[in-house]
Amino acid sequence: MNQLIIRAIEERFKKSNIPDFKPGDTVKVHVKVKEGDKERIQVFEGVVIARRGGGLRETFTVRKISFGVGVERVFPLHSPIIDKIELVRRGDVRRAKLYYLRTKKGKEAKVKEKTDYQKA
């Protein structure tokens, strides 16, 4: 009974405009940033290295290199601070968690792009 109530409440707050993305994909996350009394949109572009949790508590981690320094940011998937998520390109990986990218530098840290061939 409690599970049904929790699930019904969660459905009300879930976002519906989330693209289907997986670890290895490059995404642009448009985040609402509040500075004083002004609010603006800031774009954080990087590779998704992890996705965890489920339902309303689902989060994903995005990693990018900024001025030679690795920056990771964890976003709640259904958070109101996220304006939108854009899928830039699909990555071809065989792992669900790409934490090994933290130790790689330069071209080693690149994720191969997934190519989908049409069947003839």
Secondary structure, 3 states (H helix, E strand, C coil): CHHHHHHHHHHHHCCCCCCCCCCCCEEEEEEEEEECCEEEEEEEEEEEEEEECCHHHCEEEEEEEECCEEEEEEEECCCCCEEEEEEEECECCCCCCCHHHHHCCHHHHCCCECCCCCCC
